Amino acid sequence: MRISRRASAISPFYAMEYGRRAAELIADGHDVIRFNIGEPDFGAPPEFLAAARELCDGRPLPYTDALGLPALREAIARFYSEHFRCEVPARRVVVTSGASAALLMACAALVDPGDEVLIADPSYPCNRQFAESFGGTVRLIPTTAADRFQLTADGVSTAWSEATRGVMVASPSNPTGTSVPADELAAICDVARSRGGWRIIDEIYLGLADGDGGLPPRSVLASDPEAIVINSFSKYFGLTGWRLGWAIVPDGLVEVFERLEQNYYICPPTPSQFAALTCFSPESLAVAEARRTEFRERRKLVLDGLAEIGLDVPVVPDGAFYVYIDVGSTGMTASEFCDRALTEAHVALTPGKDFGVAGAERFVRLSYSVGKSELAEGISRLARFTR
Ligand SMILES: Cc1ncc(COP(=O)(O)O)c(C=O)c1O
């Protein structure tokens, strides 16, 4: 069978490869610390699980509107207003099958063959695939620690060409856990808007961000109401496998997303949508907030532990559950470091080459989505290993 050039060009996640090797070691009876997992270890909030159990009583769970249950769209709009300091009308909320489908729909809606899309290096690797699936050309812009490994307005302005149609940003970012400062993000959006370009801003980790100056994190929509915002139930609410996310899009795109969703996958999963209505209760939000506090405590443990070992984290993260470590001082490349840490210390990590090209062989992503005692054990194994 002839496989399409598009499919052939997509490389696998190295994170998955390390996950597979870690699983093999575990099956052989080894105890592996899995710092390679890109999802929270907590699972769904109890109220969600109770609702999901109730939904399995034999009732029909038919397709919903392509745009999602109206009550869920309302709840998401309220959540955005109450938590992220911006007003969002429910009619602009589009429920999707995870942030992944939201990103795919956004690229389907906006990218034509030959269009250039600006993305930071390092960044979430799937964005490149989404844009390229529709014939886009991705221009990776190398970032530096001085800019928190994020795009800057100047960088976007300099890179913008005749062919550029838009920019994709994730803030906080995977793999670095760092955000674009709110003013800088507003300036990036201004640059793109002034050139007639679109802005896709992925806020999947916004619920797990520290926020600015004691205030809760703020959505980009507060400064750029026409940005296309992506978010998800996966990380803040711990619902990765339930495949539910959303996009907030300008009025003119709602009908476009509706047609795309109808055709591409009809609707997001119905049971997940009904159960997700519980996510916005005071009890479930308290659970999510407690987890965010737990992540911040773990982050401190990781940063202190790595500093003691002498492994450099050039930018202190302010969100998500990732730390981007410079392993240059060990004399190993990032790939060597990850290979040897797994085989010799039974610690699974993800090499920078999963996320980009620039400096990829110097950096390793550590995900602290494991409990504190496992975390401490992993750090002491890394200490022994690097010694
Ligand atoms: C930055 C970023 N965007 C999107 C996604 C996809 O998430 P979802 O599970 O909602 O599809 C991920 C998953 O790791 C991510 O890190």
The ligand as a Tripos MOL2 file, in Angstrom:
@<TRIPOS>MOLECULE
LIG
   16    16     1     0     0
SMALL
NO_CHARGES

@<TRIPOS>ATOM
      1 C1          0.7470   22.6690   24.3220 C.3       1 LIG1
      2 C2         -0.2240   21.5580   24.1000 C.ar      1 LIG1
      3 N1         -1.2940   21.7770   23.3090 N.ar      1 LIG1
      4 C3         -2.1880   20.7990   23.0670 C.ar      1 LIG1
      5 C4         -2.0510   19.5360   23.6130 C.ar      1 LIG1
      6 C5         -3.0820   18.4710   23.3000 C.3       1 LIG1
      7 O1         -3.9060   18.2740   24.3900 O.3       1 LIG1
      8 P1         -5.3220   17.5230   24.3620 P.3       1 LIG1
      9 O2         -5.1860   16.3540   25.2600 O.co2     1 LIG1
     10 O3         -6.3240   18.5010   24.8960 O.co2     1 LIG1
     11 O4         -5.6190   17.1490   22.9560 O.co2     1 LIG1
     12 C6         -0.9560   19.2680   24.4410 C.ar      1 LIG1
     13 C7         -0.7620   17.9260   25.0350 C.2       1 LIG1
     14 O5          0.2210   17.5960   25.6420 O.2       1 LIG1
     15 C8         -0.0240   20.3030   24.6990 C.ar      1 LIG1
     16 O6          1.0430   20.1120   25.4970 O.3       1 LIG1
@<TRIPOS>BOND
     1     1     2 1
     2     2     3 ar
     3     2    15 ar
     4     3     4 ar
     5     4     5 ar
     6     5     6 1
     7     5    12 ar
     8     6     7 1
     9     7     8 1
    10     8     9 2
    11     8    10 1
    12     8    11 1
    13    12    13 1
    14    12    15 ar
    15    13    14 2
    16    15    16 1
@<TRIPOS>SUBSTRUCTURE
     1 LIG1         1 GROUP 0 **** ****
